[in-house]
Amino acid sequence: MKKGNVIKKNKDFKKVYKYGKSYADKNLVFFILKNNEKKTRFGITTAKKINKAVVRNKIRRRLKEIVRKNLDSIKTDYDIVVMCRVRGMESTYKDLENSFIKLSKKTKLYLGDEN
C-alpha cells in the first residue's frame, strides 16, 4: 500500500468506528466512512482475542497485500478499516482474499470483475 492510502492516526480509526457503517462476514469486518479526499484510505486491525503477536502480524501482512492487490478495484473517497476476526486466524490467504472481495461487493465499493 502507498503511504497516502493508509490510516495511521488513532483519531482517524475512532472516527471511522464511531460514524461509519460496519459490514461483516465470518473472517473480516469492514468499517466504512465517506471522506472528502480524492483517495481511499485503509486501516488494518486484528481482534484483540488473537493472543500471539506473531499471528496478528502475519494476518496484518496478508491483509495489506490483499488491499494492495485490489486497491485499483475499490471506489475512491472512503476511509475503510478492515478488522480480522478470531476465526480469520485459521483462514488461508485465499479465504481472506475471498472475504475481502465479498465484503467489497456487498458494500458496493468493488469496481473490478471476478478474479
GULUMFI-995952 format. One record per residue (C-alpha): x, y, z. Coordinates in pm, whole numbers, plus 32768, in hexadecimal, padded with zeros to 4 digits. Layout:
+------+------+------+
!   xx !   yy !   zz !
+------+------+------+
!    X !    Y !    Z !
...
+------+------+------+
//
This chain:
+------+------+------+
!   xx !   yy !   zz !
+------+------+------+
! 8000 ! 8000 ! 8000 !
! 8072 ! 815F ! 7FBA !
! 80A3 ! 8250 ! 80DB !
! 7F80 ! 832B ! 806F !
! 7E90 ! 8205 ! 807F !
! 7ECE ! 81AE ! 81EE !
! 7E10 ! 8215 ! 8326 !
! 7F0E ! 8234 ! 843E !
! 7E87 ! 8326 ! 8541 !
! 7DB7 ! 82A3 ! 8660 !
! 7CBF ! 83C3 ! 863C !
! 7C7E ! 835D ! 84D2 !
! 7C3B ! 81F3 ! 853A !
! 7B4F ! 8269 ! 864E !
! 7A97 ! 834C ! 855A !
! 7A5C ! 822B ! 8469 !
! 79E9 ! 8147 ! 8587 !
! 78FE ! 824E ! 8616 !
! 785F ! 82E2 ! 84DC !
! 7893 ! 81D2 ! 83D6 !
! 77BE ! 80A7 ! 837B !
! 7833 ! 7F45 ! 83BB !
! 7811 ! 7E10 ! 82E0 !
! 788B ! 7CB7 ! 8346 !
! 78BB ! 7B53 ! 82DB !
! 7959 ! 7A2C ! 838E !
! 7AC3 ! 7AA7 ! 8364 !
! 7ABD ! 7C22 ! 8341 !
! 7A04 ! 7D5A ! 83AD !
! 7A01 ! 7E98 ! 82D8 !
! 79C5 ! 7FEC ! 8378 !
! 7980 ! 80E9 ! 8263 !
! 7965 ! 8264 ! 826F !
! 7953 ! 8356 ! 814A !
! 7A70 ! 8453 ! 814D !
! 7AAA ! 859A ! 8092 !
! 7BF2 ! 8532 ! 7FF3 !
! 7C2E ! 84B4 ! 7E93 !
! 7CB2 ! 8364 ! 7F0B !
! 7C4C ! 8239 ! 7FD6 !
! 7D0C ! 81FC ! 8117 !
! 7D26 ! 80AD ! 81C7 !
! 7D6E ! 8053 ! 832F !
! 7DB5 ! 7EED ! 8392 !
! 7D74 ! 7E5E ! 84EC !
! 7D4A ! 7D09 ! 858C !
! 7C6B ! 7C8F ! 86A4 !
! 7D00 ! 7CB9 ! 8800 !
! 7CAE ! 7B4F ! 884F !
! 7DBC ! 7AD7 ! 8760 !
! 7EBF ! 7AB2 ! 8872 !
! 8004 ! 7A74 ! 87BB !
! 80AA ! 7BA3 ! 871C !
! 8149 ! 7ACA ! 8611 !
! 7FF3 ! 7A57 ! 8599 !
! 7F5F ! 7BB9 ! 85A5 !
! 8081 ! 7C3F ! 84D8 !
! 8067 ! 7B24 ! 83DB !
! 7EF4 ! 7B70 ! 83A9 !
! 7F3B ! 7CE5 ! 8385 !
! 8049 ! 7CA1 ! 827E !
! 7F54 ! 7BC8 ! 81BD !
! 7E43 ! 7CD0 ! 81CD !
! 7F33 ! 7DE3 ! 815D !
! 7F90 ! 7D14 ! 802E !
! 7E22 ! 7CCF ! 7FDD !
! 7DD4 ! 7E43 ! 7FF3 !
! 7F02 ! 7E9A ! 7F1C !
! 7E9A ! 7DA2 ! 7E0E !
! 7D2E ! 7E16 ! 7E09 !
! 7D5D ! 7F8C ! 7E45 !
! 7D17 ! 7FE9 ! 7CDA !
! 7BCB ! 7F2B ! 7CEA !
! 7B43 ! 7FF2 ! 7E11 !
! 7A82 ! 813B ! 7DF3 !
! 7B30 ! 8278 ! 7E68 !
! 7AC7 ! 8372 ! 7F77 !
! 7AA5 ! 8278 ! 8096 !
! 7B54 ! 8226 ! 81DC !
! 7B46 ! 80AF ! 8214 !
! 7BBB ! 7FF5 ! 8349 !
! 7BE4 ! 7E80 ! 830E !
! 7BDD ! 7DB4 ! 844E !
! 7C2D ! 7C42 ! 8457 !
! 7B57 ! 7B72 ! 853E !
! 7BDA ! 7A55 ! 8615 !
! 7B5C ! 795A ! 8518 !
! 7C3B ! 79FB ! 8411 !
! 7D64 ! 7976 ! 84D3 !
! 7D2D ! 781B ! 843C !
! 7CDA ! 78A1 ! 82E1 !
! 7DC1 ! 7884 ! 81B8 !
! 7E30 ! 79AA ! 80E6 !
! 7D31 ! 794A ! 7FDB !
! 7C15 ! 793C ! 80DD !
! 7C6F ! 7A99 ! 8159 !
! 7C80 ! 7B1C ! 7FF5 !
! 7B2C ! 7A84 ! 7FA1 !
! 7A98 ! 7B22 ! 80DC !
! 7B2F ! 7C73 ! 807E !
! 7A9D ! 7C67 ! 7F1E !
! 794B ! 7BE9 ! 7F9C !
! 792F ! 7D05 ! 8099 !
! 79A3 ! 7E03 ! 7F96 !
! 788D ! 7D92 ! 7EAF !
! 778F ! 7D8C ! 7FCB !
! 77E0 ! 7EF7 ! 801C !
! 77D8 ! 7F53 ! 7EA8 !
! 7941 ! 7FCF ! 7EB6 !
! 79CD ! 7EC9 ! 7DC8 !
! 79FF ! 7F3A ! 7C61 !
! 7ABE ! 7E13 ! 7BCC !
! 7A3F ! 7CCB ! 7B3E !
! 7A6D ! 7B72 ! 7BD1 !
! 7BD8 ! 7B04 ! 7BF7 !
+------+------+------+
//
